[in-house]
Amino acid sequence: MWYRICFLFLIWLVTCAPAQSQSSHRALREGDRAYREGNFEEAQRAYGDAIREENSAQGNYNLGNSLYERGEYEEAAKRYEEAAGLSADPDIQSRAYRNLGDSYYRQENYQQAVEAYKQSLRLDPEDAETKYNLTKAIRQVQQQQQQQQQDENQDQDGEDQQQDQQQQEGQGGENGDQQQQQDGKQSEDGDEAQDQEQQAGGTPGQPQADPNQPQMSREEAERQLGIAAEEEKRTLSRLRQANREGCTGTKDW
């Protein structure tokens, strides 16, 4: 019984494989017709059906071409990689890697494009088109590196300028603090001088008493004032007495 089941399974595989191959082949032919007519959307659908029936190098390569024509470069690159891995034919592999390089170039992944073109030339060193494409990709890589270096230099210059500006602002703040401290000190000195003048009984701009001159006490000043008052009284008394007596003397001319 077991052997009968295994035998029937093998028969099913043998009968189904040609059917799947025929279905895949028909889909490939439909895709080729649509591709020649420029109907890349229909070609993409047909090639997709073909590789679902049989994942072949031809189906993936042609599907990659349809995707490339529609501008779907990222998906096209995946199909070319698959085709190169499935095929044992160096010519197909070389063309798959060349188209892979074109897909990377369209995405501006120039370094990856360079590697794909190199891989293609290892398989077909005489391919003039791949050599030309490799030269273009290398030139783009060099330009990217130069632009990156310029951007890094500009970023560094910007950082240096920012640091210089911060240092200048810091120095300006320190100078301002020092000036404020000096102004404050001058103000304090001026206040102290004014306080000293007020304590001495003077005002700014007026002559001050000589501190070395001996000062008169309050008692001495009152005594001197009293003496002056008595002297003034005696003087007035003599003047009144003279007015009452009149002039008694003679004078020779």
Secondary structure, 3 states (H helix, E strand, C coil): CHHHHHHHHHHHHHHHHHHHHHHHHHHHHHHHHHHHCCCHHHHHHHHHHHHHHCCCHHHHHHHHHHHHHCCCHHHHHHHHHHHHHHCCCHHHHHHHHHHHHHHHHHCCCHHHHHHHHHHHHHHCCCCHHHHHHHHHHHHHHHHHHHHHHHHHHHHHHHHHHHHHHHHHHHHHHHHHHHHHHHHHHHHHHHHHHHHHHHHCCCCCCCCCCCCCCCCCCHHHHHHHHHHHHHHHHHHHHHHHHHHHHCCCCCCCC
